[in-house]
Amino acid sequence: MNYHHGDLANVVIEWVAETGNLERVLAIDLETKVLEENGFLTGETILCVSLAWFHDGKVCNKLIILEEENPEGEAKLLAQLNDFLLEVRPLVLVGFNLCGYDVPLLNLKLREYPNPIYWGIKDTIERSFHLDMKHPIRFELAKYTNGPKMCSLEKVVEHPRFKHLSLMRTKNLVTQTAGSKGPKIYNMWKNDRKNFATYATGDVNDVLLLFEELFLKPLLHTHVTKN
């Protein structure tokens, strides 16, 4: 059975492109403090929100990094994210495991910090079209395997299918040493902000370029063929 999720995404992206709203396609990724394997979606602290979007055909990036590890610091981070989203008003939200982690955690934060109401965040996660890239990627990579399988972003960016893309491929900043990923990200946030910023930018930048490869380039090819 064809569930047509890919067709639906293509229709949405085509409409966004034809109406001149590609700059309102926003990639997002959260880096969080998770020190235990079962620490996900327990209200964990957001260390950074990474954002990427297209402007004049180029990728733009923004990082909102937690300054102080306390409720006031996290509320300030959310306020900065809220202001940015109120300005951009995203129509399409793109991410990797977006619907499994980033959006649910933001919903938890809206409950944890109910006042003021962060309308920019609320509108974005409740009204935009969510495109979780882990699904179109697994079906794309199924052409090279025995069927669609979930794959980590670390393995995706190293796959031969995407070797021609100018991806940042920054996962090695965490994976090059032994130990759990979560504590290493947290320690990098505390002690090495330069590499932390590079790591956070890499994830969201690469996801946006993968989105371009799988959705925008085929759309452009289709229009050229029709003309």
PyMOL commands that set and color helices and strands:
alter all, ss='L'
color gray80, all
select helices_A, chain A and resi 5-18+22-24+71-88+98-112+119-127+134-144+153-157+160-162+172-175+181-191+193-226
alter helices_A, ss='H'
color red, helices_A
select strands_A, chain A and resi 25-32+46-55+58-65+92-95+129-132
alter strands_A, ss='S'
color yellow, strands_A
deselect
rebuild
show_as cartoon
